[in-house]
Amino acid sequence: CEGPGFDEALTTAKFVYAVPNYSNPTGALVPQSQRLALLEKVRAAGTWLLEDDPYHSIHFDGEPGPDIIESDAVRYPDGYDGPVIYLGTLSKSIVPGLRVGWAVAAPGMIENLALAKQSSDMCSSLLTQATALELMESGFDLTHSHSINELYRERRDVLCREAAARIGEWFEWEVPAGGMFVWMRAKDARIDTDALYQVALEEKVAFVPGSVFDPDGRDRACMRVNFTRSTPEVIAEGVKRLEKAVKRYLHR
């Protein structure tokens, strides 16, 4: 949120979209100073800030810190009426098929969001909402988050350790403090991850090329690797196959 170009864009934007906690695809955790700077710019520009927070509970190395809406709420002791629209979900912390989420915002914005939803699908599934309510009231969501964080931490560590040993010559990355992905950047200028992807499929291993996340499709030096789905043994085998794919790609 720095530079004149960003400030100029804010003057015409209807809203700003932010994923401050372990975002997809990079897994980045935005520092508190940058969150507050963005909040101040949004307030000055008079626009809305959409804070999307699906990965909040998936953390391995400490808590992510205050949400942007939490920092802004101190201005409103009698009830929140600020520019942040906070979105949460259970689809990452409990089960993907439980498509239940929520919004926290100023009363007027909530009224408008409710009207917009009613005009699109009337309401979400009552069965999934009732299931979500039971899980949350029983405290299951908290205990389950703790258990999956232990599981995901181990898988993250295996991926980063195996990758460092096998493909560290060609890629670099930061170990994410939370979320579900490692964002790897090619150190070798010869590597085009779109082309590497085709070779990787032949070795029966997959990743998501960086171009998928670039609106212009030009980022062909990065790839997103997921570590939450597979067991440590499968992850280790996957990295081994990826190493073979990189070698084949570079020496073809």
N, C-alpha and C positions, 0 to 999 in steps of 0.2 A: 504494500500500500504506500509506496514511495514514488516520487517523481511527478512532474507537471502533467504528464499524460494521464495518470490515474486521477489526479484532482480534476482535470477537465472532463473526464468520462463521468465522474460522479455528479456533475452538474446536470447531466441529461439522463442519467440512469434512473429507472423506476425502482430498482432494488439492487443490492450487492449480495452475492452468494458466497458463503464462506464455510469451509469444513475445517475447523481449527484443530480437531483431535484425530491424528493418525489417518489422514485422508487417503482415499483411493485415487491414484495408484501409488503415491510416493511413501505413504506411511508417516508423513511429516507431522510433528507436533509444533504448532505455532507458539512462539514465546509469548508470555503475558504482555510484554511491552508492545509487541506488534498488534496484539488483540485490542489493547486500549487505544493505540494509535488509529487503528481502523475504525473503532467506535467513535472516536472524536471526529474523524473525517466524515463519517456518515451523518453524525448529528449536525455538523456544520453545513453539509450539503442538503440536509432536509430530505434524505431518502431513506428507504427501508433496508435493513440488514437481515438477510435470511441465514440464520445459523443452523446448519444441518449437522447433526451430531450422532450418527448411527454407531460409531465405534467407541463411544465414551467409556463404556464399561470394560473394554478389551484392552487392558494395560498390564505391562509386565515389570516395568522399572519405575514404580512410583505413580502417584495420581497425576492426571493430566492438568490439574489446576482449575481455577474458576472458569465457568462458561462466560461468554461475552454478555449474555443477558443477566447473569448473576452479578457481574461487575456493574452493569448499568442500573440494576434494580435498586441499588442503594440511593439513587436519586429520588425514588418514589416510595416513601415509607407508608403511604396510604393505599398502595395498589399500583401495580406496574402499568405505565402508560407511555412507554418509550418506543424507539424505532426498531427494536430487535424482534424478529419472529423466530422462536426456537423450535426446532423439529427433533423429536426423538422417536425411537423405534425399538421393538423387541426382536426384529428379524435377524439381528446379528448376535444378540446376547443370549437368546433362548433357542429359537428354531427358525430357519428361513421361511418355512411355510406359514408361520403365524404372522400374517401381514397386518399387525396392529401397531399404530404409531400415535403420536400426539403432537399438538402444537401449543406453545405458550406465547402469548402476545398481548398487546393492549386490547381491552374489551371491544373497541370498535373494529379492530382488525379481525378478532375472533368471530364477530358477527358476520363480517363479510366472507370469511373463509367458510363458515357454516353454510351460508347461502350458496356459495360457489359449489360446495360439495353436494348439496341437495339437488342442484340443477344437473349434476353429472351422474350420480349413482344413488341418490337418496340417502343411503347410509351404508356403513361397513357391515360385515357379517356379525350378527349378534352372537353366534356360537363362538367365533374366535375372540370377540371382545369379552365374553363371559369367561372363557378359558384363561385369557390374559389376566383378567381381574383376580381370578382364583389363584393363579401362580404368584401374582404380586402381593396379594393380601396374606398369603401363607409364607412369604419370604423366600420362595423358591428361586426367584430371579436373582437374589443376592448370593445364595449358596451356589447356584449353578454357575454364575459368573466367576466365582472364586475357583471352582473346579476346572472350568474350561481355560481360565487364564494360566493355571499351572500346566495344563496340557499343551496349550498353544506356545507357552514360553519354551518348553522343551523342543517343540517342533521348529520354532524360530531359530533356536540355538543350533540345532542339527543342520538346518539349511545353511546358515551363515558359516558354520565350521566346515562343512563339506564343500561349500562353494569356495571358501578361501583356499582350501587345499587343492581343488581341482580346476577352478576357472578364475581364480584370483589374478592370474597372469593377464587376463583379457578384460575383466570387469571389476568395477569398484562399486561400493554401496555403503550406506549408513545402516547400522543395526537399528531397526525401529523399536521404539519404546512401547508400542502398542499396535493395535490394528491387525490386519490379516495379510500384509504384503511386504515384500522387499523390492525396492526399486533399484535395478542394476543398470549402470551406465558403462558403455563400452570404452575401454582405454585405447583400444586398437582401432585406428581410423578405417581399417579395411572392413570392419564389421557393420553390416546392415541387418538389423534384427528382423526386418520383414523377410529378407532372403534366408536368414538363419532359421527362422521359424519353419520354413518348408523342409529344411534338412533335419531339424529336430523332430518333426512329425514322423519322418522315416525311421528315426531311432525310438519312436513311441514315447516321446516326452513332449510336453507343451508348456508354453508361457504365453503372455500377451505382449505383442510388440508395442513399443512406445508410440508408434504412429496412430494407434487406435485412440489414444488420449489427446492427440494434437488435432485441433479443429482443421488445420491445414494438411494434416497427414505427413508432415515433414520430419518429425522426430523419429529417425530410424536408427538411433544409436542407443536406445534404452529398451528395457523390458521389465514387465511386472511379473514377479514370481510369487505364487501363493504358498503359504506353509501350513494353513489350518486344516485342510481337508485330509491330508495323508499321514500315515504313521511315520515315525522316524526311519524305519527300515525302507519304506517306499520313497521317502524324501532322499535318502542317501543313494538309492538306486537311480532316482530321477536325475540327481546331479551328476552321477557317473555317466548316464546317457547323454546329458547335456554337454559334458566335457567331450564326449566322442563326437557329438554333432558339431561343436565348435572346431575341433581339429579337422574334421572332414570338410567343413565349410572353408576354412583358411587354406587348405592344401588341395583343393579341387582344381 
